[in-house]
Amino acid sequence: MCPACGMGDLNPKRRCPGCLPGESPWELARQATIWSEPMPMLIHALKFRSITEVRWPFADLLVRLIEREMGPAPWDLIAPVPLHRTRERERGFNQSALIAKALGGRLGWPVYTRAVRRHRATKTQTHLGRKDRLDNVSGAFSCPRSETIRDKRVLLIDDVHTTGATMRAAAQALRDAGAREVGACAVARAVL
């Protein structure tokens, strides 16, 4: 797999084509599962039918992933990828924050749901190609309280990693605010 983003079926010593341009804002990005049934059904149940109980098995998958791929050392804090406040209000919750809190509870690591802020509303990424996804989220995130993450090892959590555009933009905001190290984990990996 790609050593930077976790994309599978590659030469393990080379980065994938999507990670080649520029430096990656994270040290390591990994995904617990691939986007095949039952994952799409479960993630859609969480996001669009408010079946929030699935956060617990998602957290369990991430615990196993972290233990296997990222080692036993605890991260200083867990930060979910944020939704814009209007989308979070419409949905009633941020699915990544629910997963991050469940994960933090399982591992005993602190969760800071406001580490990253989505200060600009963006279009849904679902029907966008790679370049449009990158452009859509470019500059959409910031870290308003950088003192809470400065010099910290931050584990960024999201539900789905497709091109990595959203996680990359959020991770870059963490780096720009002074995070010492950023890791990125998602429940599932989808491929365009």
Backbone bond lengths (Angstrom), bond angles and torsions (degrees), N, CA, C in turn:
res aa  C-N    CA-C-N  psi(-1)  N-CA   C-N-CA  omega(-1)  CA-C   N-CA-C  phi
1 M - - - 1.451 - - 1.518 109.70 -
2 C 1.310 114.23 158.54 1.461 119.71 178.12 1.530 108.85 -61.17
3 P 1.337 118.55 128.03 1.464 119.88 -178.84 1.528 112.94 -67.03
4 A 1.326 118.15 -18.02 1.465 120.18 -178.87 1.524 112.58 -90.39
5 C 1.357 117.81 -49.71 1.469 118.74 -171.77 1.522 114.57 -114.12
6 G 1.329 118.19 -10.82 1.452 119.90 177.88 1.510 115.21 90.57
7 M 1.332 118.66 3.04 1.465 121.05 177.69 1.522 108.78 -58.91
8 G 1.320 116.62 131.15 1.461 120.90 -174.51 1.516 114.06 -85.75
9 D 1.347 114.76 176.27 1.462 124.26 176.73 1.521 113.89 61.02
10 L 1.314 117.04 40.53 1.462 121.49 179.10 1.515 109.51 -128.39
11 N 1.309 115.59 168.07 1.453 121.05 170.64 1.532 107.04 -62.73
12 P 1.324 118.64 123.68 1.466 120.21 -173.47 1.521 115.05 -65.49
13 K 1.310 118.47 -13.13 1.459 119.75 -178.71 1.537 112.59 -98.97
14 R 1.335 116.99 -3.89 1.466 120.01 -178.51 1.513 111.27 -116.98
15 R 1.321 115.24 147.18 1.457 120.29 175.31 1.520 109.58 -76.73
16 C 1.342 116.41 151.37 1.465 120.98 -179.91 1.530 110.17 -72.00
17 P 1.327 118.36 164.17 1.465 120.44 -180.00 1.528 113.52 -57.11
18 G 1.331 118.40 -33.90 1.453 121.20 179.22 1.516 113.67 -69.20
19 C 1.326 117.48 -22.45 1.467 121.32 -178.72 1.526 112.10 -99.12
20 L 1.308 117.90 -8.18 1.453 119.47 -175.98 1.522 114.56 -64.28
21 P 1.357 119.07 -46.35 1.464 116.60 -177.28 1.530 111.59 -69.88
22 G 1.316 115.92 123.78 1.462 120.43 175.42 1.514 114.00 74.09
23 E 1.290 115.02 176.21 1.456 121.99 178.83 1.519 110.05 -87.64
24 S 1.293 115.95 147.02 1.452 121.46 177.57 1.527 109.22 -82.81
25 P 1.343 118.41 139.00 1.467 119.66 179.27 1.524 113.08 -78.44
26 W 1.315 118.00 -4.47 1.461 120.91 178.87 1.516 110.37 -119.09
27 E 1.312 115.74 156.66 1.454 120.96 175.87 1.520 110.26 -79.30
28 L 1.328 115.63 -32.84 1.455 121.05 -174.74 1.515 109.37 -158.05
29 A 1.321 116.77 133.99 1.467 121.61 173.96 1.521 107.39 -127.53
30 R 1.311 115.61 133.17 1.463 120.58 -178.62 1.521 109.80 -141.37
31 Q 1.325 115.58 157.89 1.452 123.18 178.87 1.521 108.29 -129.30
32 A 1.344 115.77 141.41 1.464 120.88 -174.67 1.526 112.58 -75.51
33 T 1.323 117.97 -34.71 1.465 121.79 -176.81 1.521 109.84 -142.10
34 I 1.325 114.99 173.70 1.458 119.49 173.50 1.524 109.03 -100.68
35 W 1.309 115.98 163.63 1.457 123.35 -176.74 1.524 109.25 -81.49
36 S 1.314 115.43 76.95 1.467 121.08 173.43 1.518 106.39 -142.01
37 E 1.321 115.49 158.30 1.469 118.87 -176.11 1.516 110.37 -55.99
38 P 1.298 117.12 138.49 1.464 128.48 12.93 1.529 114.55 -94.96
39 M 1.349 119.20 7.29 1.473 120.51 -174.10 1.528 113.38 -59.83
40 P 1.341 120.69 -47.98 1.473 117.84 179.09 1.530 112.20 -57.51
41 M 1.319 116.67 -41.95 1.456 120.69 179.91 1.535 110.42 -63.22
42 L 1.335 117.51 -43.61 1.464 120.79 -178.13 1.525 112.08 -69.36
43 I 1.315 117.30 -42.33 1.472 119.99 179.70 1.526 110.14 -67.09
44 H 1.331 117.39 -40.64 1.472 119.54 176.69 1.527 111.09 -65.88
45 A 1.343 117.53 -34.80 1.466 120.62 176.68 1.529 110.17 -61.72
46 L 1.323 116.65 -40.51 1.463 120.53 177.77 1.525 110.60 -67.16
47 K 1.323 117.36 -53.16 1.457 121.51 -171.66 1.525 113.74 -72.67
48 F 1.318 117.67 -39.17 1.458 119.83 -169.51 1.526 114.72 -113.69
49 R 1.335 117.06 -10.58 1.465 119.76 177.42 1.530 111.56 -122.18
50 S 1.332 116.09 5.09 1.474 123.01 175.86 1.529 113.34 57.44
51 I 1.315 117.19 34.27 1.465 120.78 175.14 1.531 106.69 -87.94
52 T 1.321 114.44 81.89 1.465 121.11 -170.57 1.527 113.68 -74.74
53 E 1.316 118.30 -12.40 1.467 121.04 -179.66 1.528 112.32 -62.33
54 V 1.341 117.09 -23.46 1.477 119.04 -178.58 1.524 111.55 -68.73
55 R 1.336 117.76 -10.45 1.470 118.59 177.82 1.521 111.32 -61.40
56 W 1.327 118.07 -30.52 1.465 120.82 -177.50 1.524 112.55 -69.13
57 P 1.342 120.19 -49.41 1.468 117.47 175.32 1.531 112.40 -66.26
58 F 1.342 117.67 -30.55 1.466 119.36 175.21 1.526 109.68 -62.84
59 A 1.327 116.57 -43.24 1.469 120.30 178.30 1.521 110.55 -62.31
60 D 1.326 117.18 -40.29 1.469 120.28 178.27 1.524 111.63 -62.46
61 L 1.338 116.86 -40.10 1.471 120.10 176.01 1.526 110.73 -62.00
62 L 1.320 116.79 -41.75 1.466 120.40 179.86 1.521 111.75 -68.47
63 V 1.327 118.15 -36.01 1.470 120.60 176.31 1.521 109.54 -58.79
64 R 1.328 117.02 -48.13 1.478 120.27 179.47 1.526 111.18 -62.51
65 L 1.330 116.64 -41.10 1.465 120.68 178.03 1.527 110.83 -61.08
66 I 1.310 117.10 -48.31 1.465 121.56 -178.30 1.525 110.60 -61.93
67 E 1.313 116.99 -44.68 1.470 120.16 179.46 1.530 111.07 -62.80
68 R 1.321 117.29 -38.24 1.462 121.90 -177.04 1.530 112.79 -78.73
69 E 1.331 117.05 -41.50 1.467 121.22 -170.18 1.531 115.08 -104.20
70 M 1.312 117.78 -24.42 1.456 119.75 -170.89 1.515 113.59 -117.53
71 G 1.301 117.83 -1.37 1.455 120.86 176.07 1.513 113.44 82.51
72 P 1.316 115.91 169.80 1.467 121.06 -173.04 1.528 115.15 -80.21
73 A 1.321 118.74 -16.24 1.471 120.25 -175.59 1.525 110.27 -63.73
74 P 1.328 117.68 130.35 1.465 119.61 -179.74 1.525 111.79 -71.15
75 W 1.314 115.03 148.53 1.460 121.40 172.59 1.522 106.53 -83.70
76 D 1.323 116.67 153.90 1.460 120.00 -179.72 1.521 111.87 -65.84
77 L 1.329 116.04 -36.40 1.452 119.32 177.00 1.514 110.68 -159.91
78 I 1.320 114.45 157.56 1.461 123.12 176.29 1.521 106.94 -106.38
79 A 1.332 116.65 134.58 1.466 121.61 179.16 1.529 109.06 -129.66
80 P 1.329 118.16 125.58 1.463 119.94 176.25 1.518 111.30 -80.39
81 V 1.329 116.18 152.05 1.461 120.51 169.96 1.530 106.26 -68.58
82 P 1.332 117.76 125.65 1.464 119.71 -175.31 1.528 113.14 -83.32
83 L 1.313 114.98 154.77 1.453 122.40 166.46 1.524 107.08 -92.66
84 H 1.326 116.80 158.42 1.457 118.94 170.87 1.526 107.49 -68.54
85 R 1.324 117.14 148.57 1.464 120.54 -173.59 1.535 112.79 -57.36
86 T 1.343 118.66 -32.63 1.472 118.97 179.44 1.528 110.82 -69.85
87 R 1.331 117.65 -40.31 1.469 119.87 178.35 1.525 110.98 -68.82
88 E 1.328 116.90 -38.59 1.460 119.54 177.95 1.532 110.78 -65.11
89 R 1.315 116.87 -38.42 1.465 120.66 177.46 1.532 110.34 -64.26
90 E 1.334 117.07 -42.92 1.467 120.80 178.76 1.530 111.26 -62.27
91 R 1.322 116.76 -45.01 1.459 121.59 -177.24 1.522 111.75 -77.52
92 G 1.316 116.45 -31.33 1.459 120.67 -178.42 1.517 113.37 95.11
93 F 1.320 117.74 -7.55 1.458 122.54 179.97 1.520 108.85 -168.31
94 N 1.324 115.53 167.03 1.461 122.36 172.17 1.519 106.20 -107.35
95 Q 1.320 117.16 115.40 1.465 121.12 -176.54 1.530 111.70 -60.66
96 S 1.309 117.95 -36.19 1.468 120.15 179.42 1.523 111.25 -68.31
97 A 1.331 116.80 -34.55 1.469 120.16 177.12 1.523 110.61 -67.87
98 L 1.332 117.55 -39.75 1.469 120.02 176.82 1.524 110.89 -60.88
99 I 1.332 116.12 -44.70 1.467 120.62 179.63 1.526 110.08 -65.02
100 A 1.346 116.76 -43.49 1.472 120.98 -179.44 1.526 111.30 -61.83
101 K 1.324 117.29 -42.50 1.474 120.33 179.08 1.528 111.10 -65.12
102 A 1.330 116.58 -40.37 1.472 119.60 177.87 1.531 109.62 -64.31
103 L 1.327 116.81 -42.39 1.458 121.55 178.65 1.529 110.60 -63.07
104 G 1.325 116.77 -46.47 1.460 120.48 178.26 1.519 111.71 -58.93
105 G 1.324 116.79 -39.66 1.457 120.87 177.04 1.516 112.36 -64.39
106 R 1.331 117.10 -40.27 1.464 121.26 179.53 1.527 111.41 -66.66
107 L 1.346 116.84 -37.99 1.469 121.12 -174.89 1.528 113.37 -96.48
108 G 1.324 117.42 -14.73 1.457 120.28 -176.20 1.526 112.50 74.64
109 W 1.336 116.98 25.42 1.466 121.87 178.96 1.521 109.14 -102.20
110 P 1.334 117.91 146.42 1.465 120.00 179.97 1.533 111.86 -69.43
111 V 1.324 115.02 145.19 1.465 122.45 177.75 1.517 107.61 -117.86
112 Y 1.316 115.98 127.96 1.455 120.93 178.01 1.522 107.49 -118.34
113 T 1.336 116.14 97.99 1.469 120.46 -173.89 1.522 112.98 -71.23
114 R 1.314 117.99 -13.16 1.462 120.39 -179.69 1.532 112.82 -109.48
115 A 1.304 116.90 19.33 1.466 119.59 178.37 1.522 111.00 -62.91
116 V 1.330 115.89 -41.06 1.465 121.58 179.40 1.518 107.55 -119.24
117 R 1.317 115.97 139.52 1.469 121.43 178.79 1.518 109.32 -121.94
118 R 1.325 116.37 134.59 1.473 120.84 173.71 1.525 105.49 -91.43
119 H 1.319 117.00 98.88 1.457 121.23 -173.98 1.520 112.90 -87.77
120 R 1.323 116.92 -7.91 1.469 120.87 178.14 1.519 108.50 -128.40
121 A 1.334 116.29 128.71 1.469 120.50 175.87 1.527 108.26 -67.79
122 T 1.310 115.80 138.34 1.465 121.28 179.67 1.524 109.35 -123.72
123 K 1.327 115.12 160.13 1.465 119.50 174.80 1.520 108.03 -68.00
124 T 1.337 115.90 155.88 1.450 119.05 173.57 1.531 108.63 -61.82
125 Q 1.314 116.61 142.21 1.460 121.76 -176.69 1.537 112.25 -82.66
126 T 1.324 117.01 -11.57 1.462 122.43 -168.65 1.523 114.36 -50.30
127 H 1.318 117.91 -44.95 1.469 120.04 -174.03 1.525 112.90 -107.08
128 L 1.315 117.48 18.52 1.461 121.24 -179.50 1.521 110.46 -100.30
129 G 1.334 115.95 147.61 1.457 121.53 173.74 1.516 110.24 -79.41
130 R 1.335 116.16 177.90 1.459 121.98 -175.11 1.526 113.17 -56.03
131 K 1.319 118.31 -53.12 1.470 120.75 -177.16 1.522 111.18 -63.28
132 D 1.342 116.75 -43.09 1.461 119.90 179.21 1.515 111.31 -64.79
133 R 1.330 118.19 -34.54 1.462 121.25 177.04 1.523 110.37 -64.22
134 L 1.318 116.31 -45.01 1.467 120.19 179.27 1.526 110.90 -61.66
135 D 1.338 116.44 -45.22 1.466 120.79 179.79 1.527 111.41 -65.47
136 N 1.325 116.58 -38.64 1.460 122.03 -176.52 1.530 112.37 -60.37
137 V 1.320 117.79 -40.43 1.471 120.64 -175.65 1.528 113.57 -101.61
138 S 1.315 117.05 -2.94 1.458 119.82 179.82 1.533 110.22 -58.59
139 G 1.316 116.30 123.10 1.464 121.37 178.13 1.520 114.75 73.72
140 A 1.327 118.16 12.37 1.476 121.00 -177.24 1.525 113.01 -83.96
141 F 1.341 117.86 -11.45 1.462 121.23 -173.56 1.524 111.46 -119.09
142 S 1.311 114.75 152.06 1.462 121.12 173.87 1.530 108.31 -150.00
143 C 1.310 115.04 170.16 1.471 121.35 177.54 1.519 107.30 -123.98
144 P 1.339 116.79 92.72 1.468 119.76 -173.79 1.521 114.89 -66.24
145 R 1.317 117.52 -24.53 1.469 120.67 179.34 1.522 109.08 -117.29
146 S 1.292 115.41 68.59 1.460 120.36 -173.82 1.526 112.97 -61.89
147 E 1.328 117.76 -24.62 1.466 119.38 -179.42 1.531 112.11 -62.89
148 T 1.324 117.85 -23.70 1.475 119.93 -179.76 1.525 112.37 -80.08
149 I 1.335 117.16 -17.09 1.469 118.85 -179.93 1.522 113.48 -116.37
150 R 1.312 117.87 -10.30 1.464 120.92 -179.15 1.527 110.39 -56.39
151 D 1.332 115.64 129.85 1.469 124.45 179.21 1.530 113.77 64.58
152 K 1.321 117.16 19.12 1.466 121.42 179.61 1.524 111.00 -103.50
153 R 1.329 114.77 155.53 1.472 122.21 170.94 1.525 106.09 -92.16
154 V 1.338 116.72 115.14 1.460 122.24 -173.33 1.523 110.07 -113.33
155 L 1.329 115.93 129.25 1.455 122.33 176.00 1.520 107.97 -102.87
156 L 1.325 116.01 112.26 1.460 123.80 -177.69 1.531 108.79 -88.59
157 I 1.343 117.50 133.54 1.457 122.46 -175.53 1.525 110.73 -121.53
158 D 1.354 115.64 135.64 1.464 121.60 173.78 1.520 108.74 -141.51
159 D 1.315 116.11 167.86 1.457 119.36 -179.23 1.523 111.48 -82.49
160 V 1.336 117.64 -45.32 1.470 121.13 -175.85 1.525 109.99 -132.22
161 H 1.322 115.88 137.26 1.469 123.64 175.45 1.526 106.09 -115.02
162 T 1.327 117.70 113.16 1.472 120.79 178.20 1.525 107.86 -106.10
163 T 1.308 117.79 -80.33 1.463 119.78 174.88 1.520 110.92 -91.46
164 G 1.310 116.38 -15.49 1.457 120.91 -176.75 1.514 112.85 86.79
165 A 1.333 118.21 5.53 1.461 121.29 -175.75 1.526 112.13 -60.90
166 T 1.320 117.48 -45.79 1.462 120.72 -178.35 1.522 110.63 -66.72
167 M 1.328 116.37 -48.19 1.463 119.04 179.82 1.522 111.25 -64.93
168 R 1.316 116.81 -36.24 1.465 120.59 178.97 1.535 110.24 -63.21
169 A 1.337 116.85 -44.51 1.467 120.52 -179.45 1.532 110.71 -66.44
170 A 1.338 117.28 -41.27 1.469 120.18 178.30 1.531 110.58 -67.27
171 A 1.329 117.14 -41.30 1.467 121.21 178.38 1.531 110.64 -63.52
172 Q 1.320 117.11 -37.98 1.465 120.44 178.61 1.527 110.62 -64.35
173 A 1.330 116.70 -38.52 1.467 119.76 176.87 1.525 110.67 -62.42
174 L 1.330 116.73 -40.16 1.469 120.59 176.96 1.529 111.01 -63.38
175 R 1.324 116.39 -43.55 1.473 120.44 178.57 1.518 111.03 -63.03
176 D 1.347 115.48 -44.90 1.461 119.88 -179.34 1.520 111.41 -61.98
177 A 1.333 116.76 -28.35 1.471 121.29 180.00 1.525 112.15 -86.87
178 G 1.337 117.50 0.25 1.458 120.25 173.67 1.508 116.97 104.85
179 A 1.339 118.93 9.48 1.466 119.42 176.21 1.523 108.72 -58.66
180 R 1.318 116.41 134.59 1.468 121.35 -179.37 1.520 111.33 -70.97
181 E 1.323 115.84 -38.86 1.456 121.60 -177.08 1.524 107.88 -149.29
182 V 1.338 116.60 142.11 1.454 121.27 177.16 1.514 108.48 -128.02
183 G 1.322 115.48 129.18 1.456 122.86 170.25 1.512 107.27 -113.42
184 A 1.319 117.40 152.28 1.460 120.65 -178.65 1.521 109.53 -131.61
185 C 1.321 116.25 128.55 1.469 121.87 178.54 1.513 109.93 -129.43
186 A 1.317 115.30 139.17 1.465 121.30 173.79 1.505 108.47 -129.18
187 V 1.307 115.63 155.33 1.458 120.47 178.05 1.512 110.18 -67.11
188 A 1.345 118.01 -44.52 1.471 120.70 -175.25 1.517 111.76 -134.43
189 R 1.321 114.77 151.24 1.463 122.47 176.31 1.519 108.89 -109.59
190 A 1.323 116.38 117.70 1.468 121.63 174.83 1.523 107.24 -107.01
191 V 1.306 116.46 152.15 1.453 121.02 -179.22 1.522 108.61 -123.37
192 L 1.343 116.29 133.46 1.473 120.00 177.50 1.506 110.47 -68.07
